[in-house]
Amino acid sequence: MTQKFSYFFFLFLCFTAFLNAQEQQQNDSLAKYSYEELKELIDNNENENIESSKIYTLGYLLKAKKEANRLRMADAYYLLAVFNNDSLALKYSDSIISITKNIKGHKKFPAIGYYFKGYCLYTFGKNQEALDNYLKALKYLETNKNDRLELDTRMAIITLKSNWKEDDEILKYKESLVSFLYPLKKKNIHYRNRYLNALSNLSLTHIRIKNYNKSLLYTKKGILETIHTKDTLEYYKFVSNAGSAHYYLGNYDAVLDSLQKALPYEDDHGKAVNNYYLAKSYDKLKQPEKAQFHFLKTDSIYQATKDIFPEMRIAYEHIIDYYKSKNDVENQIKYYDRLIETDKIIDSTYTYVTETIQKKYETPQIIAERNRLLEEAQAKESSWKYSFGIISAVLLIISGVLVYAFRRQKYYKKRFEAVMNNSASLNNQKPRSEILEKHISTPLNVKNDLEIPASTVENILKGLSKFEASEGYTKQTTLGTLAKKLKTNPKYLSKVINKHYEKNFSSYLNELRVQYIITKLKSDSKFRNYTIKAIAEEAGFGNTESFSKAFYKNTGISPSYFVKQLSKRLESS
């Protein structure tokens, strides 16, 4: 026994010596490179082979440690923080701070260490600690000027502090950001766009805290700036903001003029909000038919996008009141149902709603009224005067249901086969490589229609490709958090996805998740035994309902039907 142990111990020592020799050989091979050469190797491999970039970065760090070069060491720690997960990135941020906190007058260090540490803490939900580190970064940047880093830090603070309940503190940060960007806006288009975006957000904040005249003041500044720079899209964003402020000031004709001009240039969310304020203005002007038209437009956009905003419940209240005035019971019940569903979503999403949205109908009252209408409708239908007609109608309905069920079943089977044959082609999804190649080969004058530098678009597309390959979409992801990971802003990321993937961010994310689930269900027998709720969580969906809707939208069938048919197929094969 002792002899065997000695033998294995000898093998272990040999193997350890071999690994040490390999590591030493690798270190020796990297030592021949200069810092500039190592940095070039890191950059060249960053998008294609991240592990190689990490190795070259460790070589960079080892060289800096041997030479006791603190700034080079800090550069290496920063790159390692970027390349690794948030837990490791937090440790590397501490290393940056530790070795550079006593360095005076440097534009990058130690401020970027505090900034990156704040970002990592924010992703872990440690908001107060994150804020403390952001503020430390700003303190260093007061004397060590670095416009880009200071802008990122200020925007990070606003992102952390922002919520739907605006207050004086967040207003102070937003006003400070506008003041910071004002002298920089002439520097380049990047800072000008950031300035306009900050100005627009500040005007909306003043609307939320009921400073409507001050909102119009900032809106006017934005309009003059966009006219001067001929920025059409941003111009109409400010026109739209002005329309919202005019509504609360009672200038309803000004609302109609502003929002009707801006409407064609808005995205889906903007169109829904603009239609809402148009409807409210027509209601104030005693034009109920036009008001109802725009309230229904708001609802149709919401039904298509499921992009909720709190005022949707007010829109439904108006729609119900209109149908009540027309004695239209069927549509009253229909929109009571939608109001009940919307209430659940709003109450779970926006905690401030009870403070800022005045409800005409409380949820228990809505349910009681809806049930009363149903009971009255059912009582009328059961009247002996209509018994023969009802029986005929029931028979007709049953026949229709049977025919419908038969056709629907046939349709479901057809969709199931389509999913089994090629899930990626269900929505004419282009291969990611094709999207990237198409962008690279497109002439520059064509690329400029996004008003984003071509290199930025290419970096975003490469970042999205890595995001998809890493299955990052299976985690809780928002447009803002993904934009941070890709080192860009949400506006740029949204534009690139809309242009190159021909869908909004929510549809893009849901499609990736659905395709991931389909692949996993096909290949993993254990996974097929999961509940729909567990499958939804695995893919990164917040709840079963949103998963089922996304799955049906992408495949034409429900996830439970797909799992059932897939299990039957595999059992019989």
N, C-alpha and C positions, 0 to 999 in steps of 0.2 A: 504494500500500500504506500509506504514511504517512498519507495523507488519510483512508483507511478506518479506520485505527487511531485517529486523532484523533476521528473521528465516534463510534465506539463508546465511546471514553473519555469523551466529552462526555455520551453517554446514561447511562453508569455513574454519573457525577457527579450527573446529574439524578435518577436513581433513588435514590441514597444520600441526597441532599438531601430527597427526598420521604419516605423512611422516617424520617429524623430529624425531619422536620416532623410526621409522624404520631405518632411517639413523644412529641414535645414536647406535641402537642395532647392526647394521652391523659394525660400527666402533669399538664398544666394542668387538665384536667377532673376529675382525682382530687384535686387540691390544694384544691378548694373544700369537701371533706368534713372533718368532725372525726374524731378517733380513734374516738369512739364510733359514729359513722355508718359508718365504714369497717369496724369490727368487726362491726356488724350485717349489712352487705352480705356480708362474708366468711362469717358463720354461715349466712345465708339461702341462699347458693349452694353450701355445702360438700357437700351430699348430691346435688344435682341437676346442678350445673355446676362441677366442681372447677377447671377452667381459669379461670373467672371469679373464683373465690375466690383463686387464685394472683395474678391481676392486681390485685385489691383489696389483697392482702397486700403486693405490691410497692409499691403506692401508699402503704400504711401505713408501710413501711420507708423510702421516699423522704422522706416527711414527717418521720419521726423523725430521719433523717440530717441534713436541713436544719436541724432544731432542736437537733441534737446531744443528743438525748434517749436515753441509753443503755438505760434500761429498756424504752422503747417499741421501740427497735431489737431488743432481745433478744426481746420478745414476737413481733415480726414474724419473726425468724429461727426461733423455735420453731414457729410456724405453717407456715413454709416447709419445715421439717424433717418435719412431720407430713404435708404434702401431697405430698412428693416421694419418689423411691425411696431405698433405704438409702444408696447412694453419695453422693447430694446431701445427704441428711439428716445424714450424718457431717460434711460440710463445714459445714453450718449449725450443728451442735452445737458445732464448734470456734469458730465465730463467736460463739455465745452465751457460751462460756467466756472467750474473749479479751476481750470488752467488759464482762463482769460479775465477773470473778474477784477484783477489788479492792473490790467493793461489800460493805459490812458489814451484817449483820442483816436481809437480805432473805429472806422465807420461800420464795421460788421460785428466785431466781438466786443464785449460778451452779449450784446443786445440780442443777436439771433439765437443764442442759447436760451435766453429767457422766453423769447417769442416761441420757439419750437417746443419748449417745455410746457408753455401755456396751452399750445395746440393739443399736445398729447393729453394733458390733464382734462381739457375740454371734452375730448373723445371718450374719456372715462367717466364723464358726468361730474367731475370735481370742479364746478364752476367758479367758486370763490378762489380756490388755489390757482386756477387758470387765470382769473382776472388779476390776481396779485402779481403773477409773472409777466403778464402783458404790460402792466403798469411799470414794472421794473425795467422792461425793455424800453418803454417810452422815456423813462428817466434818463437812461444812457443816451438815447437818440436826441435829447434836448441839446446836448453839446456835440455829439458825434453825428453829424448830419448824414442821413441815408434816406433819401426821399421814398424809395420803393419799399424798404423795410418798414419805415414809419407808416406808410399808407396801409400795408398789409396788417400791421399791428393795430392801427386804429379801426380798420374794418373788422378785424377779429373781435375786438372789444364790443363793437356794435352788434355783431352776430351773436355773441354770448349774452349780451344784455337785452337784446330785442325780444319782445313777445307782443302779443296783440294788445295787451294793456299798456299803452304808451304812458310815460311819466316824465317828470322834469329831468331826471337823471339821463335817460336815453336821449332826450332832446338836447341836452348839453353835449353829449358825445357826437351827435349828428351835426350840430352846429359847428363844433370844433373841427370835424372832418371837412365840412364845406370850406371853412376858413383856411385849413391846411392846403386843400387842393386848389384854391383860387389862384395863387401865384404860379402854380405848376401847370395850369391848363394850357398855357401857350408852349410848353416844353415839347409835347408830342401828343399824338392822337390818343395814346393809352391814358394819359392823365386827364385829357379833355373828356373822354368818355366816363372816366371815374367821377370827375367833377359833376357832369350832368346827372349821372345816376345818383350821386349823393344829394344833389339839389332836389331831384324829384322825390327821393325818399323823405327829405326834410319837409317838403310841401305836404306830403301825405300824412306825416306825423302831426303837423299842425292841424290838419283836418280832424284827426282822431282825438286830439285833445281840445277841439272846438275853437282853435285860433284861426278862424276862416279867413279873415282879412290878411293875416300874416302869411297864410298858405298862398293866397293870391299874389302877395308880394314876391315870394320865392318863385312862384310859377311864372310870373312876368319876367324875372331875371332869366329863367331857363328858356323861355320863348325867345327873348332877345338874343341870347347866346346861340340858340339853334338856328335862328334866322341868319345870324352873322356867319355861322360855319356851314350853313346849308345842309343841316342834318335833319332830314324829313322825319325819320322814325322817332327820334327823340323829341322833335317839335310837337308831334301829335300826342306823345305821352304827356307833355306839359299841358296841352290843350285839354286833354282828358281830365287831368288833375284839376284844372280850372273849372271844368264843368261840375265836378263833384263839390267843390267849395261853393260855387254859385248856388247849388241846390240848397245848402244849409243856410245861405243868406237870403233865400227866397227869390232869387233872380231866375225864375224858371225859363223865361225866353232865352236867357244867356246859356242855361244848361242845354236846351235843345240845340242851339246853334253850335256850341262847343262839341258836344258828344256826337252829333250827327256827322260833323266834320272828321272827328277822330276815329269813328267806328270802323271804317274799312281798313285802317292801319293797325288795329289791335290784334293780339293773339286771342285764343279762345277764352281765357280767363278775363282778359280786358273787355272782350265783347259782352260777356255775361254781366260784368259789373256795369258797363255803360248802358246796356239795355235796362238794367234794374233802375238806374237813376233817370233814364228817359221815361220809364213807366211811372216812377214816383212823381216826376214833374208833370206829366200829362194828368195824373190823378189830382194833383194840386190845382191844375188848370181846368178841372171839371170836364175832362175828355175821357170818360171811362173806356170807350172802345179802343182808343189808341193806347191807353194805359194797359189794358188787358193784352193787347197784341205784344207789347214789349215784355210784360211779365211772362207770357208764354214763351217768348224767344229766350229769355233767361233760363226758364225751365228746360227747354229743348237742348240748350248748350250744356247745361248741367247733366242731363240724362245721357248725353253723348260722351262727356269727358269725366264725369264723377269728380270734378274739381270743385269742392264745396267752398262756400264762403258764408259767414254767419247770416248775412242779410237774406239768404235764400228762404229762410222760414217766413220772413215778412212778405216776400214775393208770393209764397203759397197762401198766406192769409188773405192777400188781396185777390188772388185768383179764386179762392173759395167764396169770398164775399160777392164777387161778380156773378158767379154761377148761382149763388143763393138769390141774388136779385132777379135772376132769370128763371128761378124755380127749377133749375137743372140738377136733379138729385143725383143722377149717375155721375156727372163730373164732380159734384161736391164730394161724393164718396171716394172717387179716384184721387183727388188732390188732398183729401184728409189723410189717405194712406201714405201719400208722398210726404206730407208734412210730418206725420208720425215717424217715418223712416229717417227723414232729415234731422229731426230733433235728436234722435239717438246718436247720429254721427256728430252733430255739432256739440252736444253735451259732453261727448267723450274726447273731443278734439280741442275745443276752445273753452277753457275754464272761465274766461272773463265774460262770456255771453250773458250770464244772468245779471251782470252789472251794467252792460252797455246796450243790450238789445231789449227793447220794451216789447214783451209778448202780448199780443191781443188775446190769443187763445193759449191757455196753459195745456200741457199734454193730457192730463186726466179729462179736461173739458173737451178736448179734441176727440179723444177715444169715445167718450159718452155720446157726443153729438153724432159721430160716424155710426155708432151702433144703433142709435135711435133711427137714423135715416134708413139703415139697412132693414130694421124691423118693420118700419112703415112700408118700405118697398115690398118686402116679403108678404106683409098682410094684404096689400092690394092684389098681389099676384095670386094669393090663395082664395080670393073672393070667388063665390060660385058663378058670378057673371062671366068670369074669364076662365072657368075650369076647362072647358073644351079647348080653348085656344092654348091654355097652358100645357095640357096633355099633348096636343099636337106639337107645340114648341119643344117640349121635353123630348118627345120621340125624334124630332128633327135634330135636336142638339145631340142626342145620343148617337144617332146615325153619323152626324158630322164629326163627333168626337172619335168614333170608331174609324172612320175614313182618315181623319187627321192623325190618329194614333198609328194607323198602318203606314201612312206616308211618312210620318215622323220617324217611325222605327226604321224604315227603309233609308231615310236620309241619315239617321244616326249611324247606321251600319256603313254607309258610304263614307261618312266623315271619319269613322273609326279606321277604315281601310286606308284612307288618305294619310292619317296620322301614322299608322304602322309603316306605310311605305316610305314616307319622307316627311317628317314633322317640320323640318326647316323650311319647306317650300309652301306651307299653308298660307302664309300671308305674303308670299312673293319676297321673302327676306333675301337681300343680297348678301353674298359672302363678305365677311369683314375685310379680307385681303383685297377683294375687288373694289370695295369702297375706298380703301386707302390708296390703292394703285391708281384709281380713277382720279383722286384728288391730286396726287403727285404729277400725273400726266396732263392735268387740265391747265390751259394757258393762264397766266397770271391775271389778265384782264377779266377772265370769267370768274376766277376765285374771289375777286374783290367785291362781288355782290353781297357778301356777308359783312363787309366792312371790318374784317378781322385779318390780321397779317397771315399770309399763307403758311409761314413756319409755325405759327400758333395753332392753326387748324390741323396741321400735320401732327404736331405734338399731342393735341387732344385726341386725334384718331388713333395714334399709337397707344396713348394712355388707355383709351377705351378698349383697345384690343387686349392689352395686358389685364385690364379689369375683368374682361370676359373670360380670358384664359385662366385667371386665378379663382374664378367663380365667386368674385367679390359681391356679386348681386344677390347671393343667398343670405347676406347679412342685411340688417336694417340700413338702408341707404337712401339719402335724400339728394336732391340736386346740389344743395349747398355742400354737404359732406363729400360727395364725389368730386365736386369742383376743387375742393381743398386738396384732396389726394392727387389730383391731376395738375395742381399748381396753376389753376386758372380761376376765372370767376364764373358764377352760375349763368350769367347772361351769355357769355361766349359758348359755354358748354351746351346750353339749351339751343342756341342758334345752330351749332355744328350738328347736333343730333337731329334737329328738325330738317336741316338741309340734306345731310348725307344719309340719314336713315329713314327720312320721310315720315317721321312720327314724333310725338312729344316724348318727354323724358319718362313719364309714367308708363306709356305704352311700350317704350324701348325696354324698360326694366322688367315689366311684367312678361314680355315676350321671351326674354332670356330665361326667366325663372320657369316659365311653362315648358320651354324646350328642355331645360335641365331636368325637370320632373319627369317628362315623357321618357327621356333617355334612361333615367334611373329606374323607373318602373319597368322598362323593358329588360334591363340587365340584372336587377337585384330582386330576388324572390322574397327576401325578408321585407324589403321596402313595400312590397305590394300588400303586406299584412298590416301596414300602418293605418291609423285612422286618417280621414281627410284632414282633420285639424293638425295632426302630426306632420303629414305631408306638406301642408301649407307652411308650417313653421320651418320645416327643413329648407324650403325654397326661399324663405325670407319674407313671406307675407305676414301682415299684422294680424289677420283674422281669417277664418274659414270663408266668410262671405266674399271678401275681396279676392281670395284665391279662386273660388268657384267662378266668379264673374270673369276674371282674367283668363282662366282656362277655357271657358265657353267662348269668349270673344276670339281667342286664338285658334280654337279647334272646331268650334261648332257643336261640341258635346260636353257633358258635365264630367268632372274628374271621376266621380263614382261609377258612371257608366263605362268610362274608359278602363278603369281598374277591373271591373266585373267582366267585360268582354275580353280583356287581355288575359285574365286568369283562365277563362273558358278556353281560349285559343291555346294557351300553353299546356293545359291539362289534357286536351284532346290530341295534342301533337306527340 
